[in-house]
Amino acid sequence: MKLLILNIITVIIFLSNTNLALPEDTRPILAFSDINSGPKTGLYGNANPDGQQDEGVIVTVWGYNLGEKKDLAAINDQYNVYCGGQKAAKIYYWGKADGSNGPSDLSKSHNMQEISFSISPAAKIGDGIIYVEVPKVNDSRKDPIRSNSIPFNVKDHGRIFHVTKSGDDQKAGSWGAPWATISLDANGRGNWSKLAPGDTVYLHDGVQEVDRYNDTTRMSGMKFSEINGNNHGVKGDPISIIAYPKANVLARGKMYGIYIWVPYVNISKIRIEAGNSGDRGTTGRSTGIAPGRYARLIGNYITDRKDIAGPDGCADGGSGAIGANAANNDDRVSGLIILGNTITKWGCQATQKFEHTTYLSNRSGSTGNAIDVDGWEFGYNLLEDNMARGGIHAYDENLSNSNRCGDIKSPVLIHDNVIKNQRGAGIFFGTNLSSNATTNCWSPHVLIYNNFLINAGIGPNGDNFAADTNAISVSGRGTSSQVLIRDNTIVWTEAKLSEDQKNANGTNGMLYIPDGSLRWNGKVTWENNIVYVLDGTKEVNCANIVPSELKEEAGRLNGWLSAKNNIWYGYKQIMGKWTVKLCTPEWNQTNFQAPEWVSNIPDDNSPKLFDDNLNPNEEIIENIGYKRIRKIPFPDIIDISPK
């Protein structure tokens, strides 16, 4: 089966003859943008500050090897960005994606840069592209080098509004007469009701919407819902709520940081806080962003509430920093695009098992008549130091014999994420059905690739629930998916854990597929992954694949599990079951072309991943782990059929 995948351009495919010495690639690569359509005029309206020409929407793009344009006013230099066949009208930021231009810091984790620019009024209307030009490195020639392109649709319609901390909600919302707020209050009033498909709203520096919607059922910092039948985006014309370049913007609520009850609403570059552990009985759950279907959630920073002292402000309940499903036949999960966000310190020691770091599901089958939803994309995000269970968590269940689960009818993509110090599985995909069920839950193709997981699998939870303490976990009771797990780097280094994390049990496995998973007719392909443990004092299972049906018969792995070209830093030790126990964490480059499920025993001359004091070799981690999540474009068409 072939799948056309757009905008996935930075995955490294390690073939069997690949050497781990990754070549430096200086080509500029665009990975993604906050919006992919918008008008070419209207930023200033009639204000035209300083007499300059009007501009279109401001777009932010993220990528690799984009450099830094120090003189943003210079026109005739080698740093240029184009959209709709024209140079940008203005460049607002060109540099490291280090939190200076938006709150999500992807510089250290992904080595990314970002550019914010406005569309030229001379841009050609219609489907077009964005690309950049940067100077060649160590090259005396004057011609710049051009990046790949990403799509952008230039519009001749759609309005642009502005919100400032000194604005007035009775004014027009223009550049010269900005609003003070955008979202709805508990009485259903707010400037949101004035928006229509294709509109864009820029939130300027200092804008804060804290507990603005304070109804006890949906206590939110920002809330967006349908008021007059037109307050939502449509396909091709979303509504976009975006922080202005270099602006610090905050949405903070008790139950929800941002709650969206309508489709096609984009949220970008906003700091979002939510938490209710101290008031669990009243507010029920914590969600950073509760999006509507077909939303783009790009470059945000999501964390617990920081204005409530102690654990009372931490996330708890039954959702996540990003949480969406189709319960009660209200589809709010289809087609989500979740890229470039930082999610950190979500949850605390007391957070219970039903709260997750992120949680995407269907759930319609357990709440009514099951409906099918579209898949989603979760890429280039940084998840760090989260105590809520499960990093990228996708799960559904139906324990009733009368209803089926709702299915996912298009692929799920999980790629290029960095997940560090995560309680529960770093990546979890699975379902659960009644023992008498005859119909599967989920059937989509799932691609889990190019992720870097460091200390994923910490446990247990505040209610002492210790399940899913694995780096990557696939639970297939009710799933007929083809799951491709490829080109991931997985690290366990106890020296990097806090005392609380060290006392919370170690990881059970780097890849975990529990007993009973052979009930489903799917398949897991596990290839080109690197797994290593930096703490030789603790016994950690690298893989725990022990379905009771398999016993020790190696040949029967071929029916549902395909595994090749993986390397494990340790030695092969079979102890009655298909369990690999890591011991000596030494690097052996010659074993990268590992033909077996586990690598051969490392030789004594291989460079060590930690010194004699068990301090991890950061240089090797940097060179191997982080560099695997960048550089080489993914082909437009890939074959996701398990080999």
C-alpha positions in Angstrom: 0.0 0.0 0.0 1.3 3.4 -1.0 0.6 6.5 1.0 1.1 10.1 -0.3 2.6 12.1 2.6 2.9 15.8 2.3 5.1 18.1 4.4 7.1 15.3 6.0 10.6 16.1 4.9 13.1 15.5 7.6 13.3 11.8 8.4 16.5 9.9 8.0 16.2 6.4 6.5 19.0 4.2 7.7 19.4 1.4 5.3 21.4 -1.7 6.0 24.6 -0.3 4.6 24.3 3.0 6.4 27.2 4.2 8.6 26.5 6.0 11.8 28.9 8.8 10.9 26.2 11.2 9.8 27.3 13.6 7.1 26.7 17.3 7.8 24.1 18.6 5.4 24.1 22.3 4.9 21.1 22.5 2.6 18.3 24.7 4.0 15.2 22.5 4.8 11.7 23.9 5.6 9.8 21.5 7.9 6.5 23.2 8.6 4.6 26.5 8.9 2.1 27.8 11.4 -0.6 28.5 8.7 -0.8 27.3 5.1 -3.2 29.9 3.7 -4.1 33.6 4.2 -4.7 36.9 2.5 -2.1 38.9 0.7 -3.3 42.3 2.1 -5.0 43.6 5.2 -2.3 43.5 7.9 -2.4 47.2 8.5 -5.8 48.0 6.9 -6.1 51.8 6.5 -3.4 52.5 9.2 -0.3 52.0 7.1 2.2 52.8 9.9 5.1 55.0 8.8 3.5 55.3 5.4 4.6 51.8 4.3 2.7 49.6 1.9 0.1 47.2 3.2 1.1 43.6 3.7 -0.6 40.2 3.9 -0.6 37.7 6.8 2.5 37.0 8.8 3.7 33.4 8.4 6.2 31.6 10.5 8.2 28.7 9.1 10.5 26.3 10.9 13.4 24.3 9.5 17.0 23.4 9.5 20.1 25.2 8.2 18.2 28.4 7.7 20.9 30.5 9.3 20.4 33.9 10.9 19.6 37.1 9.1 21.1 39.8 11.2 20.0 42.8 9.2 16.2 42.3 8.7 15.9 45.6 6.8 18.5 44.5 4.1 16.8 43.7 0.8 19.6 42.8 -1.6 21.4 40.1 0.4 21.5 36.3 0.2 18.8 35.6 2.9 15.4 35.7 1.1 12.0 34.1 1.6 9.5 33.8 -1.2 5.7 33.1 -1.2 3.3 33.2 -4.2 6.3 34.0 -6.5 7.3 37.2 -4.6 9.8 38.1 -2.0 8.4 38.6 1.5 7.0 42.1 2.1 8.8 42.2 5.4 10.9 39.9 7.6 10.1 40.1 11.3 12.4 37.4 12.6 15.1 35.1 11.2 17.1 33.1 13.6 17.2 30.3 16.1 13.9 28.7 17.3 15.0 29.4 20.9 11.9 30.9 22.3 12.7 34.5 21.2 10.1 34.7 18.4 7.6 32.3 20.0 7.4 30.3 23.3 8.4 26.9 21.9 12.2 26.3 22.1 13.1 23.9 19.4 16.7 25.0 19.1 18.4 22.7 21.6 16.1 19.7 21.0 15.8 19.9 17.2 18.5 22.5 16.2 15.8 24.4 14.3 15.6 27.9 13.1 12.4 29.9 12.4 11.5 32.8 10.1 8.5 35.1 10.4 7.6 37.1 7.3 4.6 38.8 5.7 3.1 38.0 2.3 3.7 40.5 -0.4 0.6 42.2 -1.9 2.0 41.3 -5.3 1.9 37.6 -4.5 0.1 35.4 -7.0 -3.4 34.3 -5.7 -4.0 30.6 -5.5 -2.1 27.5 -4.5 1.6 28.3 -4.3 4.7 27.6 -2.3 7.1 29.0 0.3 10.8 28.6 -0.1 13.9 30.3 1.2 17.4 31.1 -0.1 20.5 31.3 2.1 24.2 31.8 1.4 26.3 28.7 0.7 28.6 27.7 3.5 32.3 27.9 2.7 31.6 28.8 -0.8 33.0 32.0 -2.5 30.2 32.0 -5.2 27.5 34.6 -4.8 24.6 32.4 -5.7 22.5 31.4 -2.7 21.2 27.9 -2.2 17.5 27.3 -2.4 15.5 25.2 0.1 12.7 22.7 -0.6 9.2 24.2 -0.8 6.1 23.8 1.4 2.6 24.7 0.2 0.8 27.9 0.9 -2.5 29.2 -0.6 -2.5 33.0 -1.2 -6.0 34.4 -0.7 -7.7 37.5 -2.0 -10.2 37.3 0.9 -10.0 37.0 4.7 -9.7 39.8 7.2 -6.8 40.4 9.7 -7.5 41.6 13.3 -5.3 42.7 16.2 -5.5 42.4 20.0 -3.3 44.4 22.3 -3.2 44.8 26.1 -4.2 48.4 25.7 -6.9 47.8 23.1 -10.7 48.5 23.3 -13.3 45.8 22.6 -15.7 48.4 21.3 -13.3 49.3 18.5 -12.8 47.7 15.1 -10.0 45.4 15.9 -7.8 46.9 13.2 -4.1 47.7 13.4 -4.9 51.3 14.4 -7.9 50.4 16.6 -7.2 47.0 18.2 -9.4 44.9 20.5 -8.5 44.1 24.1 -9.7 40.5 24.0 -10.7 37.8 21.5 -12.4 34.9 23.3 -15.8 34.5 24.8 -16.7 35.2 28.4 -19.2 33.2 30.5 -22.1 35.1 29.0 -21.1 34.1 25.5 -19.9 37.6 24.6 -16.7 38.4 22.9 -15.0 39.5 19.7 -14.8 35.8 18.6 -18.4 36.2 17.5 -17.4 38.7 14.9 -15.0 36.3 13.0 -15.7 34.4 9.8 -13.9 31.7 7.8 -10.5 32.9 6.5 -10.0 35.5 9.3 -6.7 35.8 11.1 -6.2 37.4 14.6 -2.8 38.5 15.9 -2.3 38.7 19.7 0.3 41.3 20.5 2.9 41.4 23.4 1.4 41.3 26.9 -2.1 40.0 26.0 -3.3 37.6 28.7 -6.7 35.9 28.9 -6.9 34.2 32.3 -10.0 32.4 33.5 -12.0 34.6 31.1 -14.6 31.9 30.5 -15.4 31.1 34.1 -18.5 28.9 33.8 -18.1 26.0 36.1 -18.5 23.4 33.3 -15.9 24.8 31.0 -13.5 26.9 33.0 -11.2 28.3 30.3 -8.6 30.9 29.7 -9.8 31.2 26.1 -13.0 29.6 24.7 -14.1 29.6 21.1 -17.5 28.1 20.1 -20.3 28.7 17.6 -22.5 31.7 18.3 -24.3 32.7 15.1 -23.7 29.7 12.9 -20.6 31.1 11.2 -18.0 31.2 14.0 -15.8 28.4 12.7 -13.3 27.8 9.9 -14.0 25.7 6.8 -11.7 23.6 4.6 -9.4 26.0 2.9 -10.4 28.9 5.0 -9.6 28.3 8.7 -9.7 30.9 11.5 -6.3 31.4 12.9 -5.4 32.8 16.4 -1.6 33.6 16.4 0.8 35.4 18.7 2.5 38.3 16.8 6.2 37.9 16.2 8.3 38.1 19.4 5.1 38.6 21.5 4.5 37.0 24.9 0.9 35.8 25.0 -0.8 33.8 27.8 -4.0 31.7 27.9 -4.6 30.3 31.4 -7.6 28.4 32.8 -8.5 25.9 35.4 -10.0 23.2 33.3 -8.8 24.4 29.9 -6.1 26.8 28.7 -7.9 27.0 25.4 -11.2 25.3 24.6 -12.3 25.1 21.0 -15.7 23.7 20.1 -15.6 24.2 16.4 -13.6 22.9 13.4 -10.7 24.5 11.4 -9.4 26.8 14.1 -5.6 27.2 14.2 -3.6 28.1 17.4 0.0 29.2 17.2 2.8 30.5 19.4 0.8 30.9 22.6 1.8 30.0 26.2 -0.9 27.9 27.6 -1.5 26.9 31.2 -4.1 24.7 32.9 -4.3 22.8 36.2 -6.9 21.8 38.8 -5.4 19.2 41.1 -6.4 21.2 44.2 -10.0 21.4 43.0 -10.5 18.1 41.4 -14.0 17.5 42.7 -15.3 20.7 41.1 -13.6 21.0 37.8 -13.0 17.4 36.8 -10.0 17.5 34.4 -7.2 19.5 33.0 -6.6 20.2 29.3 -4.1 22.6 27.8 -5.7 22.8 24.4 -9.0 21.0 23.6 -9.0 21.6 19.8 -11.7 21.2 17.2 -11.2 18.9 14.2 -8.8 19.8 11.4 -7.0 22.3 13.6 -3.3 23.2 13.3 -1.7 23.5 16.8 1.8 24.9 16.0 4.7 26.2 18.1 2.8 26.6 21.4 4.2 26.1 25.0 2.0 24.1 27.3 2.4 23.5 31.0 0.6 23.4 34.4 -0.7 26.6 36.0 2.2 28.5 37.5 0.1 31.0 39.5 -1.1 28.5 42.0 1.4 27.4 44.6 2.4 23.8 45.2 0.7 20.8 43.6 -2.8 22.4 43.5 -2.1 24.0 40.2 -0.9 20.8 38.5 -2.8 18.9 35.8 -5.0 16.1 36.8 -8.3 14.4 35.7 -8.7 12.6 32.4 -7.3 14.5 29.5 -3.9 15.9 28.5 -1.9 19.0 27.5 -3.5 18.3 24.2 -6.7 16.3 24.4 -9.3 15.4 21.7 -11.7 12.6 20.8 -15.0 12.0 19.2 -17.0 11.1 22.3 -20.8 11.6 22.0 -20.4 11.7 18.2 -18.7 15.1 18.4 -15.6 14.7 16.3 -12.9 17.0 17.5 -9.9 14.8 16.6 -10.0 14.3 12.9 -7.1 15.7 10.9 -5.3 17.4 13.7 -1.8 18.8 12.8 0.3 19.1 16.0 3.8 20.4 15.2 6.6 22.1 17.0 5.0 22.5 20.4 6.8 22.4 23.8 5.0 20.4 26.5 6.8 20.4 29.8 6.1 19.8 33.5 2.5 18.6 32.7 1.3 16.9 35.9 3.0 16.2 39.2 3.7 13.4 41.6 0.0 13.2 42.6 -1.4 13.2 39.1 -3.5 10.1 38.6 -3.5 7.5 35.8 -6.3 8.9 33.6 -4.5 12.2 33.0 -1.9 12.0 30.2 0.7 14.3 28.7 -1.3 14.2 25.4 -4.4 12.1 24.7 -5.9 11.5 21.3 -8.7 9.0 20.7 -12.0 8.2 19.1 -14.2 7.1 22.1 -17.5 7.4 20.1 -18.1 3.6 20.5 -18.2 3.8 24.2 -20.5 6.8 24.4 -23.0 6.2 21.6 -23.1 5.1 18.0 -19.6 4.7 16.8 -18.3 7.0 14.1 -15.1 6.9 12.1 -12.5 9.7 12.2 -9.5 10.8 10.2 -6.0 10.2 11.4 -3.7 12.9 12.7 0.0 14.0 12.6 2.1 14.6 15.7 5.6 15.8 14.8 8.6 17.9 15.8 7.4 18.4 19.3 9.4 18.5 22.5 7.9 16.7 25.5 10.1 17.1 28.6 9.8 16.3 32.3 6.1 15.4 32.2 4.6 13.5 35.1 1.2 12.7 33.6 1.2 9.2 32.3 1.9 8.6 28.6 3.8 11.1 26.3 2.1 10.7 22.9 -0.9 8.6 24.0 -3.5 7.2 21.6 -5.9 4.8 23.1 -9.5 3.6 22.8 -11.7 0.9 24.3 -15.1 -0.7 24.2 -15.7 -3.3 26.9 -19.3 -3.7 25.9 -20.5 -6.5 23.5 -23.1 -4.4 21.9 -21.1 -1.6 20.4 -17.9 -1.4 18.3 -15.1 1.2 18.7 -15.1 4.0 16.2 -12.3 3.5 13.7 -9.5 5.8 12.3 -9.8 5.8 8.6 -6.5 7.4 7.5 -2.9 7.1 8.7 -1.6 8.3 12.1 1.9 9.9 11.9 4.2 10.2 14.9 7.6 11.6 13.9 10.6 13.7 14.8 9.5 14.2 18.4 12.0 14.5 21.3 10.5 12.9 24.5 12.6 13.2 27.6 12.0 12.1 31.2 8.4 10.8 30.6 6.3 9.0 33.1 4.6 6.1 31.4 5.2 5.1 27.8 6.9 7.7 25.6 4.7 6.6 22.7 1.6 4.5 23.3 -0.8 3.2 20.6 -3.5 0.7 21.4 -7.0 -0.4 22.1 -8.9 -2.8 24.3 -12.0 -4.8 23.7 -14.3 -7.1 25.5 -13.0 -10.7 25.5 -16.2 -11.6 23.6 -15.8 -9.0 20.9 -15.7 -10.0 17.3 -15.0 -6.6 15.7 -11.7 -4.7 15.8 -11.4 -1.2 17.1 -8.8 0.5 15.0 -7.3 -0.3 11.6 -5.2 2.7 10.4 -1.6 2.4 9.3 0.6 3.9 12.0 4.0 5.4 11.3 6.2 6.0 14.3 9.6 7.2 13.0 12.5 9.4 13.7 11.7 10.1 17.3 14.3 10.5 20.1 13.2 9.1 23.5 15.3 9.7 26.6 14.2 8.1 29.8 10.7 7.3 28.6 8.9 4.8 30.8 9.1 6.2 34.3 6.4 5.0 36.8 4.2 4.6 38.7 1.5 7.3 38.9 0.1 9.1 41.9 -2.5 6.3 42.4 0.4 3.7 42.1 -0.6 2.7 38.6 2.7 1.4 37.1 1.5 0.1 33.7 3.0 1.2 30.4 6.4 1.9 31.8 8.0 1.4 28.4 9.6 3.6 25.8 7.2 2.5 23.0 4.2 0.4 23.7 1.8 -1.2 21.2 -1.3 -2.8 22.6 -3.3 -4.6 20.0 -6.3 -6.0 21.6 -8.8 -4.8 19.1 -6.4 -3.3 16.6 -5.7 -4.5 13.0 -3.2 -1.8 12.2 0.0 -2.1 10.3 2.4 -0.3 12.7 5.8 0.8 11.3 8.3 1.7 14.0 11.5 2.9 12.3 14.6 5.1 12.7 13.9 5.9 16.4 16.7 6.4 19.0 15.9 5.2 22.5 18.0 6.0 25.5 17.8 5.1 29.2 20.2 7.0 31.4 19.4 6.9 35.1 22.1 9.5 35.9 19.8 12.1 34.3 16.8 11.3 36.5 15.7 13.3 39.6 15.5 11.4 42.9 11.7 11.2 42.5 12.1 9.7 39.1 14.7 7.3 40.2 12.4 6.1 43.0 9.6 5.5 40.5 10.8 2.2 39.1 12.7 1.8 35.9 11.5 1.2 32.4 10.1 -2.3 31.7 11.0 -2.3 28.1 12.2 -0.2 25.2 9.6 -1.9 23.0 6.6 -3.6 24.7 3.9 -5.6 23.1 1.9 -7.4 25.9 0.4 -10.8 26.0 -2.8 -11.3 24.0 -1.9 -8.9 21.3 -2.0 -11.7 18.7 -5.8 -11.5 18.9 -5.5 -8.7 16.3 -4.6 -9.3 12.7 -2.2 -6.4 12.4 1.6 -6.4 12.2 4.5 -4.5 13.8 7.5 -3.7 11.7 10.5 -2.7 13.9 13.6 -1.7 11.9 16.6 0.6 11.9 16.1 1.6 15.5 19.0 2.3 18.0 18.5 1.3 21.6 21.0 1.8 24.4 21.3 2.1 28.2 23.8 4.4 29.9 23.5 3.0 33.4 25.2 -0.4 33.6 24.3 -0.8 37.3 20.6 -1.4 36.6 19.0 -4.3 34.7 16.6 -3.0 32.1 14.7 -4.9 29.5 15.4 -3.7 26.0 12.5 -5.6 24.6 9.7 -7.5 26.2 7.8 -9.3 23.5 6.4 -12.4 25.2 3.0 -13.3 23.9 2.1 -16.7 25.4 1.5 -18.1 22.0 5.1 -17.5 20.9 7.0 -19.3 23.7 10.5 -19.7 22.4 9.8 -20.4 18.7 11.7 -17.8 16.8 10.2 -18.7 13.5 6.7 -17.7 14.7 7.8 -14.1 15.1 7.4 -13.8 11.3 3.6 -13.9 11.4 3.1 -10.6 13.2 6.4 -9.0 13.9 9.1 -8.0 11.3 12.4 -6.9 12.9 15.6 -6.1 11.1 18.6 -3.8 11.1 18.2 -2.7 14.7 21.1 -2.3 17.2 21.0 -2.7 20.9 23.8 -1.6 23.2 24.2 -4.8 25.2 24.4 -8.5 24.5 22.0 -11.2 23.4 20.6 -13.1 26.4 17.7 -15.4 26.0 16.2 -16.5 29.3 13.2 -18.7 28.5 11.3 -16.0 26.8 11.9 -13.4 24.1 13.4 -10.9 26.5 16.6 -9.0 26.0 18.4 -7.8 29.0 20.9 -5.0 28.6 24.1 -5.1 30.4 27.3 -3.5 29.0 26.3 -0.2 27.3 29.1 0.1 24.8 29.0 1.4 21.3 29.9 -0.8 18.4 29.6 0.9 15.0 30.3 -2.3 13.1 27.1 -3.8 14.5 24.8 -1.2 13.0 24.1 -3.6 10.2 22.7 -6.0 12.7 21.0 -8.9 10.8 19.4 -10.3 14.0 16.8 -9.2 16.4 19.6 -8.2 18.7 23.2 -7.1 18.0 26.2 -9.2 18.6 28.3 -8.7 21.7 30.2 -5.4 21.5 34.0 -5.7 21.4 36.2 -4.2 24.0 37.6 -1.5 21.6 34.3 0.3 21.0 34.0 3.8 22.4 32.0 3.8 25.7 28.7 5.7 26.1 29.6 6.5 29.7 32.8 7.1 31.7 34.1 5.1 34.7 31.9 7.2 37.0 28.8 6.3 34.9 28.5 9.9 33.5 26.9 9.7 30.1 28.9 10.8 27.1 26.9 13.8 26.0 28.8 14.2 22.8 27.8 10.7 21.5 24.2 11.3 22.6 24.3 14.6 20.7 25.8 13.2 17.6 23.7 10.1 17.4 20.3 10.9 19.0 19.6 14.4 18.0 21.1 14.3 14.5 18.9 11.4 13.5 15.9 13.6 13.7 17.0 16.1 11.0 18.6 16.7 7.7 17.5 14.3 4.9 14.1 14.8 3.2 11.6 12.0 3.3 10.3 10.9 -0.1 6.9 12.1 -1.2 5.7 8.6 -1.6 6.7 5.9 0.8 5.7 2.3 1.0 4.3 1.6 4.5 3.5 -2.0 3.9 5.5 -4.0 6.5 8.4 -5.9 4.8 
